[in-house]
Amino acid sequence: MKVAELTRMPKVLGAGLGTDDGFIIDSQFTVGYDAEKSAAMAARVVNRIKTSLGVEKASAILYTRNNVFFIKETDAGIYFVICQKDANLGLIKIKIDKLT
């Protein structure tokens, strides 16, 4: 699945694919969101989970007051999606779970 497909879902503000050191491979964001900062944060979260829990691949869902941040590490890199809190979170999670 490509980043553009993730951003076509309603209330998704942006999505991207980054490296494990936080560099952007591909991204598509709406105005006001920084893909580079999001990739760096996603990489930091994934690396912290891997170090703390001793796992090979990591994923996370972070909830903020207004948004939800999905992160999933795959062989291609680290996918991340930012959406509004009232988005269909279940559908977004299903799409992200299908990423390999």
C-alpha positions as a Markdown table, in Angstrom:
| # | Residue | x | y | z |
|---|---|---|---|---|
| 1 | Met | 0.0 | 0.0 | 0.0 |
| 2 | Lys | 1.3 | 3.4 | -0.9 |
| 3 | Val | 1.3 | 6.5 | 1.3 |
| 4 | Ala | -1.2 | 8.2 | -1.1 |
| 5 | Glu | -3.7 | 5.4 | -0.4 |
| 6 | Leu | -3.5 | 6.0 | 3.3 |
| 7 | Thr | -4.2 | 9.7 | 2.9 |
| 8 | Arg | -7.4 | 9.1 | 0.8 |
| 9 | Met | -9.2 | 7.9 | 3.9 |
| 10 | Pro | -11.5 | 10.5 | 5.5 |
| 11 | Lys | -10.1 | 12.7 | 8.2 |
| 12 | Val | -6.5 | 11.5 | 7.6 |
| 13 | Leu | -4.3 | 14.5 | 7.9 |
| 14 | Gly | -1.1 | 12.9 | 6.5 |
| 15 | Ala | 0.9 | 9.8 | 6.1 |
| 16 | Gly | 4.5 | 8.9 | 5.4 |
| 17 | Leu | 7.2 | 6.3 | 5.2 |
| 18 | Gly | 10.5 | 7.0 | 6.9 |
| 19 | Thr | 13.8 | 5.2 | 7.6 |
| 20 | Asp | 14.7 | 3.9 | 11.0 |
| 21 | Asp | 16.8 | 7.0 | 11.6 |
| 22 | Gly | 14.0 | 9.4 | 10.8 |
| 23 | Phe | 14.5 | 10.4 | 7.2 |
| 24 | Ile | 11.6 | 10.7 | 4.8 |
| 25 | Ile | 11.2 | 8.2 | 2.0 |
| 26 | Asp | 7.7 | 9.3 | 1.0 |
| 27 | Ser | 5.0 | 11.5 | 2.5 |
| 28 | Gln | 1.8 | 13.3 | 1.8 |
| 29 | Phe | 0.6 | 15.8 | 4.4 |
| 30 | Thr | -2.0 | 18.6 | 4.6 |
| 31 | Val | -0.9 | 22.1 | 5.3 |
| 32 | Gly | 0.3 | 22.7 | 8.9 |
| 33 | Tyr | 1.8 | 19.3 | 9.6 |
| 34 | Asp | 5.6 | 18.6 | 9.3 |
| 35 | Ala | 6.4 | 15.3 | 7.6 |
| 36 | Glu | 10.1 | 15.5 | 8.7 |
| 37 | Lys | 9.2 | 15.9 | 12.4 |
| 38 | Ser | 6.6 | 13.2 | 12.2 |
| 39 | Ala | 9.1 | 10.8 | 10.6 |
| 40 | Ala | 11.7 | 11.6 | 13.3 |
| 41 | Met | 9.2 | 11.1 | 16.1 |
| 42 | Ala | 8.0 | 7.8 | 14.6 |
| 43 | Ala | 11.6 | 6.5 | 14.3 |
| 44 | Arg | 12.3 | 7.6 | 17.9 |
| 45 | Val | 9.2 | 5.8 | 19.2 |
| 46 | Val | 9.9 | 2.6 | 17.3 |
| 47 | Asn | 13.6 | 2.5 | 18.4 |
| 48 | Arg | 12.6 | 3.2 | 22.0 |
| 49 | Ile | 10.0 | 0.3 | 21.9 |
| 50 | Lys | 12.6 | -2.0 | 20.4 |
| 51 | Thr | 15.2 | -1.2 | 22.9 |
| 52 | Ser | 12.9 | -1.3 | 25.9 |
| 53 | Leu | 11.0 | -4.5 | 24.9 |
| 54 | Gly | 13.7 | -6.3 | 22.9 |
| 55 | Val | 11.4 | -6.9 | 19.9 |
| 56 | Glu | 12.4 | -7.0 | 16.2 |
| 57 | Lys | 9.5 | -4.9 | 14.8 |
| 58 | Ala | 7.4 | -2.3 | 16.7 |
| 59 | Ser | 4.2 | -0.5 | 16.2 |
| 60 | Ala | 2.3 | 2.0 | 18.3 |
| 61 | Ile | -0.8 | 4.2 | 18.5 |
| 62 | Leu | -0.5 | 7.5 | 20.2 |
| 63 | Tyr | -3.5 | 9.5 | 21.2 |
| 64 | Thr | -3.4 | 13.3 | 21.7 |
| 65 | Arg | -6.1 | 15.8 | 22.5 |
| 66 | Asn | -7.1 | 16.3 | 18.8 |
| 67 | Asn | -5.2 | 13.7 | 16.8 |
| 68 | Val | -4.2 | 10.0 | 16.7 |
| 69 | Phe | -0.7 | 9.0 | 15.5 |
| 70 | Phe | -0.3 | 5.4 | 14.1 |
| 71 | Ile | 3.2 | 4.0 | 13.7 |
| 72 | Lys | 4.2 | 0.7 | 12.2 |
| 73 | Glu | 7.6 | -0.7 | 11.3 |
| 74 | Thr | 7.8 | -2.8 | 8.2 |
| 75 | Asp | 10.6 | -4.2 | 6.0 |
| 76 | Ala | 10.1 | -1.1 | 3.7 |
| 77 | Gly | 10.6 | 1.3 | 6.6 |
| 78 | Ile | 8.4 | 3.0 | 9.3 |
| 79 | Tyr | 4.9 | 4.0 | 8.2 |
| 80 | Phe | 3.2 | 6.7 | 10.1 |
| 81 | Val | -0.3 | 8.2 | 9.8 |
| 82 | Ile | -1.8 | 11.2 | 11.6 |
| 83 | Cys | -5.6 | 11.5 | 11.6 |
| 84 | Gln | -8.3 | 13.4 | 13.5 |
| 85 | Lys | -9.5 | 11.8 | 16.7 |
| 86 | Asp | -13.0 | 11.4 | 15.3 |
| 87 | Ala | -11.8 | 9.5 | 12.2 |
| 88 | Asn | -12.7 | 5.8 | 11.7 |
| 89 | Leu | -9.8 | 4.6 | 13.7 |
| 90 | Gly | -10.7 | 0.9 | 13.3 |
| 91 | Leu | -10.6 | 1.2 | 9.5 |
| 92 | Ile | -7.3 | 3.1 | 9.6 |
| 93 | Lys | -5.8 | 0.4 | 11.9 |
| 94 | Ile | -6.9 | -2.3 | 9.5 |
| 95 | Lys | -5.2 | -0.6 | 6.6 |
| 96 | Ile | -2.0 | -0.1 | 8.6 |
| 97 | Asp | -2.0 | -3.7 | 9.8 |
| 98 | Lys | -2.0 | -4.8 | 6.2 |
| 99 | Leu | 1.3 | -3.0 | 5.5 |
| 100 | Thr | 4.3 | -5.3 | 5.2 |
